[in-house]
């Protein structure tokens, strides 16, 4: 009994030293052990165990005097102990002072509660800057004819007058022929765009320099592609292909085509250009209208794409949203002059109070000519599908 009680007491003491016994549990168990000791018949054993219990009692007393609160954090418990004036006074007088520091069970650390708002544990950094896609360079690259070293271009057109060669009888007058010369000019027009960027951004994010370069070039060329088609030519704007372009005027196929479709309309426009000795090579068309051609079927449900596009074989089809839906532009591209005077370039500089604000102004610009000889006005057709279809369709009464 004595040995068993000693082991129980030692175990209890170790639990107390390890901080495993709360104060309220300690007090109840201390009382129970004391009663067991008093019940021992051997006085010596009782005294030994009482001495051991006395040491534990002093520990209990110090725990009570510390005034700690279960459930507080370790930092809070230590702070409360230090701020207790009685504890400090006891230490200054060489007396002992203690506190039971309870370590609250921590929440289970998992990848769920350990993660921040963005999962940094399983993440790959994509350094690509993503943006919405833009209209591809479908027009400029097909019309550009190289460069020029002059901001002004002058050319001469020969305009035929009256008369011409003919067979004549012996002694008869020879026919006369006359013609005139006219000059035309083109002045290079400038297209530009700019932005401001801080020097900090250029320093802290080196990739921004290439991003700015790409974005400004893309924006500038997007405008060039648009205005090469639709520019008015007035003021600072270049002349566009569709401005003043001829419509569909051919009458040779009027009322002659049964159930015409979009491919028939384009083929009629091809004929118009060839009748004027031009060689059409490119068709600019809205993506929706090109899809209409691809999706055309016969009465049995079979697609007619191959048959329809064979009607315009040799013509390059270019889809572009810069052509209005329901219209098409057919042209002999060799007859339109798009020439670069100053290549697209980027320049970095300061203006106004940029220096004081740590800003840099970035400019992208180019200068180019866009023109056509007046004698080549018939080298393109810009027309509505509906107009051409109405002109060439054979009336039902005629078809019968």
Secondary structure as GFF3:
##gff-version 3
##sequence-region A 1 400
A	DSSP	alpha_helix	2	17	.	.	.	ID=ss1
A	DSSP	alpha_helix	23	38	.	.	.	ID=ss2
A	DSSP	alpha_helix	43	66	.	.	.	ID=ss3
A	DSSP	alpha_helix	74	83	.	.	.	ID=ss4
A	DSSP	alpha_helix	85	92	.	.	.	ID=ss5
A	DSSP	alpha_helix	140	143	.	.	.	ID=ss6
A	DSSP	beta_strand	144	147	.	.	.	ID=ss7
A	DSSP	beta_strand	152	163	.	.	.	ID=ss8
A	DSSP	beta_strand	177	187	.	.	.	ID=ss9
A	DSSP	beta_strand	189	198	.	.	.	ID=ss10
A	DSSP	alpha_helix	199	204	.	.	.	ID=ss11
A	DSSP	alpha_helix	207	230	.	.	.	ID=ss12
A	DSSP	alpha_helix	262	275	.	.	.	ID=ss13
A	DSSP	beta_strand	282	285	.	.	.	ID=ss14
A	DSSP	alpha_helix	287	294	.	.	.	ID=ss15
A	DSSP	alpha_helix	305	310	.	.	.	ID=ss16
A	DSSP	beta_strand	316	319	.	.	.	ID=ss17
A	DSSP	beta_strand	327	331	.	.	.	ID=ss18
A	DSSP	three_ten_helix	333	335	.	.	.	ID=ss19
A	DSSP	beta_strand	337	349	.	.	.	ID=ss20
A	DSSP	beta_strand	359	371	.	.	.	ID=ss21
A	DSSP	three_ten_helix	374	379	.	.	.	ID=ss22
A	DSSP	beta_strand	380	384	.	.	.	ID=ss23
A	DSSP	alpha_helix	385	392	.	.	.	ID=ss24
A	DSSP	alpha_helix	396	399	.	.	.	ID=ss25
###
